[in-house]
Amino acid sequence: MSASVATPWRPTAVQEVVGLWGIGFLGIILAFLLFGGSGVPKLVATVGFLYLPLIPMRWRGEDYRDYGLSPRTWRQDVRLFLVMSAVVFPLFFGAFALWTEVLQHLPAELARLVAPFRGSAHFTPRLPPRFGEWVVDQLFVVALPEEFFYRGYMQARLRDAWPHGRRFLGVRLGPAFWLTAVLFALGHLAIFQVWRLSVFFPALLFGWMRERTGSVVGAALFHAAANLFVRFLEVSFFGF
């Protein structure tokens, strides 16, 4: 009688995603505890977002292209990025200007809790110092690694567990879409500031763009542009 061969354990899609997210999140927190506000935590985040998914991807014989990091749809990605920017950024500018007025009338403790800036605001257009470096940093160090990990790998892998959803503006959005946005927001609490949870809302746009094109390129472009636009508004309204 032959002995049965044990099948090696493999995590479910949800276990895999949440496990890797937890490892990455704890790694960033540990880097902050050990190195403070230096560039080390950002480096840990970038490397983790790009390489942690490679562990299970190699089990399945996959590569980055299977998770949306591919130039195949670059024309569609760029078009969608330009359309989203033309629609969202003017609306966000108006909302930001209104928010700066509201902040001035909130109690100081509440204002510190819900926003990273304070004081009187007056719009004078200006670019942040060393803006060219900011562009490179936001695109290649922040947006592209985050979009690959969250919208590329995580959203796609969770979709394997929950393939169903409701159609919205031409794409099917289900539990994978919403959980990815939630984990993206929670991941920003590695620096514990409550206002960082607001990234949940742009995460919905990034996730929709990923589903629309099947790629993370457009979402990464829009993500970087959004971060740069917010920085431009902070400098232009508050001078820092």
Phi and psi restraints in degrees (value plus and minus 20) as a CYANA .aco file:
   2 SER   PHI     -98.0   -58.0
   2 SER   PSI     123.1   163.1
   3 ALA   PHI     -97.2   -57.2
   3 ALA   PSI     119.8   159.8
   4 SER   PHI     -94.7   -54.7
   4 SER   PSI     124.3   164.3
   5 VAL   PHI    -113.7   -73.7
   5 VAL   PSI     105.0   145.0
   6 ALA   PHI     -88.7   -48.7
   6 ALA   PSI     113.7   153.7
   7 THR   PHI     -97.7   -57.7
   7 THR   PSI     108.2   148.2
   8 PRO   PHI     -80.9   -40.9
   8 PRO   PSI     119.5   159.5
   9 TRP   PHI     -90.4   -50.4
   9 TRP   PSI     117.1   157.1
  10 ARG   PHI    -150.1  -110.1
  10 ARG   PSI     114.3   154.3
  11 PRO   PHI     -89.2   -49.2
  11 PRO   PSI     136.4   176.4
  12 THR   PHI     -89.6   -49.6
  12 THR   PSI     149.6   189.6
  13 ALA   PHI     -79.5   -39.5
  13 ALA   PSI     -62.3   -22.3
  14 VAL   PHI     -87.6   -47.6
  14 VAL   PSI     -64.4   -24.4
  15 GLN   PHI     -80.5   -40.5
  15 GLN   PSI     -61.8   -21.8
  16 GLU   PHI     -82.0   -42.0
  16 GLU   PSI     -69.0   -29.0
  17 VAL   PHI     -85.9   -45.9
  17 VAL   PSI     -70.4   -30.4
  18 VAL   PHI     -85.1   -45.1
  18 VAL   PSI     -56.8   -16.8
  19 GLY   PHI     -83.0   -43.0
  19 GLY   PSI     -67.1   -27.1
  20 LEU   PHI     -87.9   -47.9
  20 LEU   PSI     -57.8   -17.8
  21 TRP   PHI     -80.4   -40.4
  21 TRP   PSI     -63.5   -23.5
  22 GLY   PHI     -83.2   -43.2
  22 GLY   PSI     -61.7   -21.7
  23 ILE   PHI     -82.0   -42.0
  23 ILE   PSI     -65.7   -25.7
  24 GLY   PHI     -82.9   -42.9
  24 GLY   PSI     -63.4   -23.4
  25 PHE   PHI     -82.7   -42.7
  25 PHE   PSI     -67.0   -27.0
  26 LEU   PHI     -85.0   -45.0
  26 LEU   PSI     -55.6   -15.6
  27 GLY   PHI     -83.2   -43.2
  27 GLY   PSI     -60.0   -20.0
  28 ILE   PHI     -87.7   -47.7
  28 ILE   PSI     -63.4   -23.4
  29 ILE   PHI     -80.1   -40.1
  29 ILE   PSI     -65.2   -25.2
  30 LEU   PHI     -81.1   -41.1
  30 LEU   PSI     -59.8   -19.8
  31 ALA   PHI     -83.8   -43.8
  31 ALA   PSI     -58.3   -18.3
  32 PHE   PHI     -85.9   -45.9
  32 PHE   PSI     -61.1   -21.1
  33 LEU   PHI     -84.9   -44.9
  33 LEU   PSI     -57.2   -17.2
  34 LEU   PHI    -105.0   -65.0
  34 LEU   PSI     -55.4   -15.4
  35 PHE   PHI    -141.1  -101.1
  35 PHE   PSI     -21.1    18.9
  36 GLY   PHI      44.5    84.5
  36 GLY   PSI    -163.4  -123.4
  37 GLY   PHI    -107.5   -67.5
  37 GLY   PSI       3.7    43.7
  38 SER   PHI     -92.5   -52.5
  38 SER   PSI    -194.9  -154.9
  39 GLY   PHI    -100.0   -60.0
  39 GLY   PSI     -22.9    17.1
  40 VAL   PHI     -84.4   -44.4
  40 VAL   PSI     -67.6   -27.6
  41 PRO   PHI     -77.3   -37.3
  41 PRO   PSI     -60.1   -20.1
  42 LYS   PHI     -84.3   -44.3
  42 LYS   PSI     -60.0   -20.0
  43 LEU   PHI     -83.6   -43.6
  43 LEU   PSI     -63.4   -23.4
  44 VAL   PHI     -80.0   -40.0
  44 VAL   PSI     -63.1   -23.1
  45 ALA   PHI     -83.1   -43.1
  45 ALA   PSI     -66.7   -26.7
  46 THR   PHI     -81.6   -41.6
  46 THR   PSI     -67.5   -27.5
  47 VAL   PHI     -85.6   -45.6
  47 VAL   PSI     -61.8   -21.8
  48 GLY   PHI     -82.5   -42.5
  48 GLY   PSI     -65.0   -25.0
  49 PHE   PHI     -83.4   -43.4
  49 PHE   PSI     -55.6   -15.6
  50 LEU   PHI    -102.1   -62.1
  50 LEU   PSI     -51.8   -11.8
  51 TYR   PHI    -131.6   -91.6
  51 TYR   PSI     -44.7    -4.7
  52 LEU   PHI     -77.2   -37.2
  52 LEU   PSI     -64.1   -24.1
  53 PRO   PHI     -83.3   -43.3
  53 PRO   PSI     -39.1     0.9
  54 LEU   PHI     -83.4   -43.4
  54 LEU   PSI     -46.1    -6.1
  55 ILE   PHI     -81.0   -41.0
  55 ILE   PSI     -78.4   -38.4
  56 PRO   PHI     -92.3   -52.3
  56 PRO   PSI     -46.8    -6.8
  57 MET   PHI     -82.1   -42.1
  57 MET   PSI     -57.5   -17.5
  58 ARG   PHI     -88.6   -48.6
  58 ARG   PSI     -52.3   -12.3
  59 TRP   PHI     -78.4   -38.4
  59 TRP   PSI     -55.7   -15.7
  60 ARG   PHI    -119.5   -79.5
  60 ARG   PSI     -18.2    21.8
  61 GLY   PHI      49.8    89.8
  61 GLY   PSI      14.2    54.2
  62 GLU   PHI    -124.6   -84.6
  62 GLU   PSI     147.1   187.1
  63 ASP   PHI    -158.2  -118.2
  63 ASP   PSI    -194.5  -154.5
  64 TYR   PHI     -79.2   -39.2
  64 TYR   PSI     -53.2   -13.2
  65 ARG   PHI     -84.3   -44.3
  65 ARG   PSI     -47.6    -7.6
  66 ASP   PHI     -89.8   -49.8
  66 ASP   PSI     -33.1     6.9
  67 TYR   PHI    -143.1  -103.1
  67 TYR   PSI      14.3    54.3
  68 GLY   PHI      67.4   107.4
  68 GLY   PSI     -18.6    21.4
  69 LEU   PHI    -116.8   -76.8
  69 LEU   PSI      58.7    98.7
  70 SER   PHI    -171.1  -131.1
  70 SER   PSI     124.0   164.0
  71 PRO   PHI    -104.7   -64.7
  71 PRO   PSI     -13.3    26.7
  72 ARG   PHI     -78.5   -38.5
  72 ARG   PSI     -55.5   -15.5
  73 THR   PHI    -130.6   -90.6
  73 THR   PSI      10.8    50.8
  74 TRP   PHI     -82.0   -42.0
  74 TRP   PSI     -54.5   -14.5
  75 ARG   PHI     -84.3   -44.3
  75 ARG   PSI     -65.5   -25.5
  76 GLN   PHI     -84.5   -44.5
  76 GLN   PSI     -59.0   -19.0
  77 ASP   PHI     -82.5   -42.5
  77 ASP   PSI     -65.8   -25.8
  78 VAL   PHI     -85.6   -45.6
  78 VAL   PSI     -61.9   -21.9
  79 ARG   PHI     -80.6   -40.6
  79 ARG   PSI     -65.2   -25.2
  80 LEU   PHI     -85.7   -45.7
  80 LEU   PSI     -59.0   -19.0
  81 PHE   PHI     -79.6   -39.6
  81 PHE   PSI     -64.9   -24.9
  82 LEU   PHI     -86.9   -46.9
  82 LEU   PSI     -60.6   -20.6
  83 VAL   PHI     -84.7   -44.7
  83 VAL   PSI     -66.8   -26.8
  84 MET   PHI     -81.4   -41.4
  84 MET   PSI     -61.4   -21.4
  85 SER   PHI     -84.0   -44.0
  85 SER   PSI     -63.2   -23.2
  86 ALA   PHI     -85.5   -45.5
  86 ALA   PSI     -51.0   -11.0
  87 VAL   PHI    -106.0   -66.0
  87 VAL   PSI     -67.2   -27.2
  88 VAL   PHI     -99.5   -59.5
  88 VAL   PSI     -62.9   -22.9
  89 PHE   PHI     -84.6   -44.6
  89 PHE   PSI     -62.2   -22.2
  90 PRO   PHI     -81.7   -41.7
  90 PRO   PSI     -59.6   -19.6
  91 LEU   PHI     -84.8   -44.8
  91 LEU   PSI     -60.8   -20.8
  92 PHE   PHI     -87.5   -47.5
  92 PHE   PSI     -56.2   -16.2
  93 PHE   PHI     -78.9   -38.9
  93 PHE   PSI     -66.7   -26.7
  94 GLY   PHI     -82.8   -42.8
  94 GLY   PSI     -62.0   -22.0
  95 ALA   PHI     -85.9   -45.9
  95 ALA   PSI     -58.9   -18.9
  96 PHE   PHI     -85.9   -45.9
  96 PHE   PSI     -64.1   -24.1
  97 ALA   PHI     -81.4   -41.4
  97 ALA   PSI     -62.0   -22.0
  98 LEU   PHI     -84.5   -44.5
  98 LEU   PSI     -59.4   -19.4
  99 TRP   PHI     -84.3   -44.3
  99 TRP   PSI     -57.9   -17.9
 100 THR   PHI     -83.3   -43.3
 100 THR   PSI     -52.5   -12.5
 101 GLU   PHI     -92.0   -52.0
 101 GLU   PSI     -61.3   -21.3
 102 VAL   PHI     -83.7   -43.7
 102 VAL   PSI     -61.2   -21.2
 103 LEU   PHI     -77.7   -37.7
 103 LEU   PSI     -54.6   -14.6
 104 GLN   PHI     -87.4   -47.4
 104 GLN   PSI     -36.4     3.6
 105 HIS   PHI    -126.7   -86.7
 105 HIS   PSI     -16.9    23.1
 106 LEU   PHI    -109.1   -69.1
 106 LEU   PSI     133.1   173.1
 107 PRO   PHI     -77.3   -37.3
 107 PRO   PSI     125.7   165.7
 108 ALA   PHI     -76.3   -36.3
 108 ALA   PSI     -62.4   -22.4
 109 GLU   PHI     -84.0   -44.0
 109 GLU   PSI     -61.5   -21.5
 110 LEU   PHI     -88.4   -48.4
 110 LEU   PSI     -59.3   -19.3
 111 ALA   PHI     -81.8   -41.8
 111 ALA   PSI     -61.3   -21.3
 112 ARG   PHI     -85.2   -45.2
 112 ARG   PSI     -49.0    -9.0
 113 LEU   PHI     -95.3   -55.3
 113 LEU   PSI     -55.3   -15.3
 114 VAL   PHI    -124.2   -84.2
 114 VAL   PSI     -23.7    16.3
 115 ALA   PHI    -172.7  -132.7
 115 ALA   PSI     128.9   168.9
 116 PRO   PHI    -106.0   -66.0
 116 PRO   PSI     -22.8    17.2
 117 PHE   PHI    -147.2  -107.2
 117 PHE   PSI     139.4   179.4
 118 ARG   PHI    -178.1  -138.1
 118 ARG   PSI     152.0   192.0
 119 GLY   PHI      77.9   117.9
 119 GLY   PSI     157.9   197.9
 120 SER   PHI     -90.8   -50.8
 120 SER   PSI     125.9   165.9
 121 ALA   PHI    -140.6  -100.6
 121 ALA   PSI     116.4   156.4
 122 HIS   PHI    -164.6  -124.6
 122 HIS   PSI     106.2   146.2
 123 PHE   PHI    -100.3   -60.3
 123 PHE   PSI      94.8   134.8
 124 THR   PHI    -151.4  -111.4
 124 THR   PSI      86.3   126.3
 125 PRO   PHI     -77.2   -37.2
 125 PRO   PSI     107.5   147.5
 126 ARG   PHI    -178.9  -138.9
 126 ARG   PSI     130.1   170.1
 127 LEU   PHI    -111.9   -71.9
 127 LEU   PSI     129.4   169.4
 128 PRO   PHI     -83.5   -43.5
 128 PRO   PSI     131.3   171.3
 129 PRO   PHI     -77.7   -37.7
 129 PRO   PSI     126.2   166.2
 130 ARG   PHI      34.9    74.9
 130 ARG   PSI      28.2    68.2
 131 PHE   PHI     -83.3   -43.3
 131 PHE   PSI     -55.9   -15.9
 132 GLY   PHI     -79.6   -39.6
 132 GLY   PSI     -59.7   -19.7
 133 GLU   PHI     -86.3   -46.3
 133 GLU   PSI     -56.2   -16.2
 134 TRP   PHI     -81.5   -41.5
 134 TRP   PSI     -60.2   -20.2
 135 VAL   PHI     -80.9   -40.9
 135 VAL   PSI     -69.7   -29.7
 136 VAL   PHI     -82.5   -42.5
 136 VAL   PSI     -64.3   -24.3
 137 ASP   PHI     -82.1   -42.1
 137 ASP   PSI     -68.5   -28.5
 138 GLN   PHI     -88.2   -48.2
 138 GLN   PSI     -53.5   -13.5
 139 LEU   PHI     -98.8   -58.8
 139 LEU   PSI     -70.5   -30.5
 140 PHE   PHI    -115.9   -75.9
 140 PHE   PSI     -44.5    -4.5
 141 VAL   PHI    -119.0   -79.0
 141 VAL   PSI     -52.1   -12.1
 142 VAL   PHI    -125.7   -85.7
 142 VAL   PSI     -87.0   -47.0
 143 ALA   PHI     -86.4   -46.4
 143 ALA   PSI     -69.7   -29.7
 144 LEU   PHI     -83.8   -43.8
 144 LEU   PSI     -68.2   -28.2
 145 PRO   PHI     -81.5   -41.5
 145 PRO   PSI     -62.5   -22.5
 146 GLU   PHI     -84.9   -44.9
 146 GLU   PSI     -61.9   -21.9
 147 GLU   PHI     -88.0   -48.0
 147 GLU   PSI     -57.1   -17.1
 148 PHE   PHI     -82.7   -42.7
 148 PHE   PSI     -66.4   -26.4
 149 PHE   PHI     -88.7   -48.7
 149 PHE   PSI     -69.8   -29.8
 150 TYR   PHI    -102.2   -62.2
 150 TYR   PSI     -80.9   -40.9
 151 ARG   PHI    -100.9   -60.9
 151 ARG   PSI     -53.7   -13.7
 152 GLY   PHI     -94.8   -54.8
 152 GLY   PSI     -87.9   -47.9
 153 TYR   PHI     -95.3   -55.3
 153 TYR   PSI     -77.4   -37.4
 154 MET   PHI     -83.3   -43.3
 154 MET   PSI     -70.2   -30.2
 155 GLN   PHI     -82.8   -42.8
 155 GLN   PSI     -59.9   -19.9
 156 ALA   PHI     -88.8   -48.8
 156 ALA   PSI     -61.5   -21.5
 157 ARG   PHI     -88.3   -48.3
 157 ARG   PSI     -60.7   -20.7
 158 LEU   PHI     -86.2   -46.2
 158 LEU   PSI     -49.6    -9.6
 159 ARG   PHI     -84.7   -44.7
 159 ARG   PSI     -47.2    -7.2
 160 ASP   PHI     -83.9   -43.9
 160 ASP   PSI     -53.6   -13.6
 161 ALA   PHI    -100.8   -60.8
 161 ALA   PSI     -56.5   -16.5
 162 TRP   PHI    -148.8  -108.8
 162 TRP   PSI      60.3   100.3
 163 PRO   PHI     -95.3   -55.3
 163 PRO   PSI     -33.4     6.6
 164 HIS   PHI    -114.5   -74.5
 164 HIS   PSI     137.8   177.8
 165 GLY   PHI    -199.5  -159.5
 165 GLY   PSI     157.5   197.5
 166 ARG   PHI    -118.2   -78.2
 166 ARG   PSI     123.7   163.7
 167 ARG   PHI     -97.9   -57.9
 167 ARG   PSI     117.9   157.9
 168 PHE   PHI    -167.3  -127.3
 168 PHE   PSI      99.0   139.0
 169 LEU   PHI      30.6    70.6
 169 LEU   PSI      26.3    66.3
 170 GLY   PHI      67.8   107.8
 170 GLY   PSI     -19.4    20.6
 171 VAL   PHI    -152.4  -112.4
 171 VAL   PSI     139.3   179.3
 172 ARG   PHI    -118.1   -78.1
 172 ARG   PSI      99.7   139.7
 173 LEU   PHI    -135.7   -95.7
 173 LEU   PSI     105.0   145.0
 174 GLY   PHI    -151.7  -111.7
 174 GLY   PSI    -180.2  -140.2
 175 PRO   PHI     -76.5   -36.5
 175 PRO   PSI     -53.4   -13.4
 176 ALA   PHI     -80.7   -40.7
 176 ALA   PSI     -60.7   -20.7
 177 PHE   PHI     -82.2   -42.2
 177 PHE   PSI     -67.0   -27.0
 178 TRP   PHI     -92.8   -52.8
 178 TRP   PSI     -61.8   -21.8
 179 LEU   PHI     -85.8   -45.8
 179 LEU   PSI     -56.6   -16.6
 180 THR   PHI     -80.6   -40.6
 180 THR   PSI     -64.1   -24.1
 181 ALA   PHI     -84.7   -44.7
 181 ALA   PSI     -58.8   -18.8
 182 VAL   PHI     -84.3   -44.3
 182 VAL   PSI     -67.6   -27.6
 183 LEU   PHI     -86.3   -46.3
 183 LEU   PSI     -53.6   -13.6
 184 PHE   PHI     -81.9   -41.9
 184 PHE   PSI     -64.5   -24.5
 185 ALA   PHI     -86.3   -46.3
 185 ALA   PSI     -66.4   -26.4
 186 LEU   PHI     -82.6   -42.6
 186 LEU   PSI     -54.8   -14.8
 187 GLY   PHI     -81.5   -41.5
 187 GLY   PSI     -46.5    -6.5
 188 HIS   PHI     -96.4   -56.4
 188 HIS   PSI     -27.2    12.8
 189 LEU   PHI    -104.1   -64.1
 189 LEU   PSI     -11.4    28.6
 190 ALA   PHI     -76.9   -36.9
 190 ALA   PSI     -53.5   -13.5
 191 ILE   PHI    -120.2   -80.2
 191 ILE   PSI      89.7   129.7
 192 PHE   PHI     -98.7   -58.7
 192 PHE   PSI      71.8   111.8
 193 GLN   PHI    -156.4  -116.4
 193 GLN   PSI     101.0   141.0
 194 VAL   PHI     -79.5   -39.5
 194 VAL   PSI     -55.0   -15.0
 195 TRP   PHI     -82.3   -42.3
 195 TRP   PSI     -38.7     1.3
 196 ARG   PHI     -86.0   -46.0
 196 ARG   PSI     -40.2    -0.2
 197 LEU   PHI     -84.7   -44.7
 197 LEU   PSI     -35.9     4.1
 198 SER   PHI     -84.4   -44.4
 198 SER   PSI     -35.3     4.7
 199 VAL   PHI     -87.0   -47.0
 199 VAL   PSI     -28.6    11.4
 200 PHE   PHI     -76.3   -36.3
 200 PHE   PSI     -56.9   -16.9
 201 PHE   PHI     -93.9   -53.9
 201 PHE   PSI     -68.1   -28.1
 202 PRO   PHI     -84.0   -44.0
 202 PRO   PSI     -46.1    -6.1
 203 ALA   PHI     -80.2   -40.2
 203 ALA   PSI     -52.2   -12.2
 204 LEU   PHI     -84.9   -44.9
 204 LEU   PSI     -59.0   -19.0
 205 LEU   PHI     -87.7   -47.7
 205 LEU   PSI     -64.0   -24.0
 206 PHE   PHI     -80.8   -40.8
 206 PHE   PSI     -62.6   -22.6
 207 GLY   PHI     -85.6   -45.6
 207 GLY   PSI     -59.6   -19.6
 208 TRP   PHI     -84.2   -44.2
 208 TRP   PSI     -62.4   -22.4
 209 MET   PHI     -81.9   -41.9
 209 MET   PSI     -59.2   -19.2
 210 ARG   PHI     -81.9   -41.9
 210 ARG   PSI     -63.1   -23.1
 211 GLU   PHI     -90.1   -50.1
 211 GLU   PSI     -51.4   -11.4
 212 ARG   PHI     -87.2   -47.2
 212 ARG   PSI     -61.2   -21.2
 213 THR   PHI    -126.5   -86.5
 213 THR   PSI     -37.1     2.9
 214 GLY   PHI      58.2    98.2
 214 GLY   PSI     -12.5    27.5
 215 SER   PHI    -149.0  -109.0
 215 SER   PSI     140.7   180.7
 216 VAL   PHI    -122.6   -82.6
 216 VAL   PSI     -18.8    21.2
 217 VAL   PHI     -84.9   -44.9
 217 VAL   PSI     -69.6   -29.6
 218 GLY   PHI     -82.9   -42.9
 218 GLY   PSI     -62.0   -22.0
 219 ALA   PHI     -83.3   -43.3
 219 ALA   PSI     -58.2   -18.2
 220 ALA   PHI     -86.3   -46.3
 220 ALA   PSI     -61.7   -21.7
 221 LEU   PHI     -81.3   -41.3
 221 LEU   PSI     -65.3   -25.3
 222 PHE   PHI     -88.4   -48.4
 222 PHE   PSI     -59.1   -19.1
 223 HIS   PHI     -79.7   -39.7
 223 HIS   PSI     -69.6   -29.6
 224 ALA   PHI     -83.1   -43.1
 224 ALA   PSI     -64.6   -24.6
 225 ALA   PHI     -82.8   -42.8
 225 ALA   PSI     -58.6   -18.6
 226 ALA   PHI     -84.1   -44.1
 226 ALA   PSI     -64.1   -24.1
 227 ASN   PHI     -81.9   -41.9
 227 ASN   PSI     -61.6   -21.6
 228 LEU   PHI     -87.1   -47.1
 228 LEU   PSI     -57.9   -17.9
 229 PHE   PHI     -86.2   -46.2
 229 PHE   PSI     -61.7   -21.7
 230 VAL   PHI     -82.3   -42.3
 230 VAL   PSI     -63.0   -23.0
 231 ARG   PHI     -83.4   -43.4
 231 ARG   PSI     -60.3   -20.3
 232 PHE   PHI     -79.8   -39.8
 232 PHE   PSI     -62.8   -22.8
 233 LEU   PHI     -86.9   -46.9
 233 LEU   PSI     -60.3   -20.3
 234 GLU   PHI     -80.3   -40.3
 234 GLU   PSI     -65.7   -25.7
 235 VAL   PHI     -88.3   -48.3
 235 VAL   PSI     -59.1   -19.1
 236 SER   PHI     -93.1   -53.1
 236 SER   PSI     -53.4   -13.4
 237 PHE   PHI    -108.5   -68.5
 237 PHE   PSI     -58.0   -18.0
 238 PHE   PHI    -135.2   -95.2
 238 PHE   PSI     -30.6     9.4
 239 GLY   PHI      58.5    98.5
 239 GLY   PSI      -1.8    38.2
